[in-house]
Amino acid sequence: MDRIDELASVFARFPGIGPRQGKRFVYHLLAAQPAERASLAALIVDLGKDVRQCPECLRFFNGSNAPICNYCADPRREDALLMVVEKDQDLASVERAGTYKGRYFVLGGVLTLSGKGAIRERELVHAVERRLQSGLSEIVLALSATSEGEHTADRVRELLSPLRDRVRITALGRGLATGSELEYSDAETVRAALSNRHDA
């Protein structure tokens, strides 16, 4: 495989990017100045040095000397609420809506009906058990309104079923259209879905 095809195939593995778009990225880089390519390469190499994963919610955040991210460290946020999202981008969408003031947990993906995919099951159960000691009373399942999101929500409910006598489990309500991903929802839609959440 030549260098162009090799790099294009790497780009094609990115979410939402296909082989044709991957090749467009490669030709864009070939047309760019060498300094621009070097800058991009340095950013990629340094990404692991400058960005860390929060041990509490498992979201990625810009590196600092802080042991946990700003959301987990904020004492003004509500310990009684824990929102479970699929990915970091979903958390960012909820924050843009400006309504939710509780804690988060990032699953790191979804489960497909065909059995593919993985979520942080053990970490989720551990986080919920730990947060129950800090006054957790409600878990909000903020997963995409897709078949994968529904399947993942079913698995999360199954994982947390032994704790249902100690915590309420809700899901986002009206506002999210069927088939929509939380990441691409506007702030008003997220606010409506959050305010109309229901028992899951």
C-alpha positions, 0 to 999 in steps of 0.5 A, a space after each residue: 500500500 502506498 503512503 497516500 492510500 495508507 494515510 487515507 485508510 487511517 482517516 477513513 477509520 475516524 467516525 463519520 469519515 469514509 474512504 473518499 473523504 479520507 483521501 480528500 484529507 490526504 490531498 489537502 495535506 499534500 497541498 499544504 505547506 510543510 510547516 502546516 503538516 509538521 504542526 498537525 503532526 506535533 499536535 497529534 503527538 502531544 495530544 496524549 501529553 496535554 489531555 488526560 482522562 478524568 478518573 471520576 466521570 471518564 471524560 477527556 480534559 485539557 491537562 493541568 495539575 488538577 487530579 479531576 476535571 472542572 465539572 467533577 471538582 466543582 462543589 456547586 454541582 448537584 451530587 444528587 444527579 448523575 447524567 450518563 452520556 455516550 461520549 464527550 461530545 454529548 456532555 459538551 452539548 448538555 453543558 451548552 444548553 445550560 440547564 443541567 447542573 449535576 454530575 456526569 459519567 461518560 460511557 465511551 460508546 454504544 452497544 449495537 444490536 449485532 453485539 458490537 461496541 463496548 461501554 464502561 460497564 464496570 466503571 459505571 457500576 463503581 461510579 454509581 455505588 461511590 456516588 450513592 455515598 455522596 447523596 446520589 438520588 437520580 441517574 439520567 440516561 441521556 443517550 441518543 434516540 437511536 436503536 443503538 442508544 436504546 439498546 445501550 440504555 437497556 443494558 445500563 438499566 440491567 447493570 443498575 437493576 440491583 440499585 433501583 431501590 436506592 436510586 431513581 433512573 430516568 431518561 430524556 423526554 420529549 424534545 429528542 426526535 427518534 433517530 437523533 444523536 444528542 451530540 447534534 441537538 441544539 441547546 433548546 432541544 436538550 433543555 426540553 428533553 431534560 425538563 421532560 425526562 421520565 422514569 426509565 
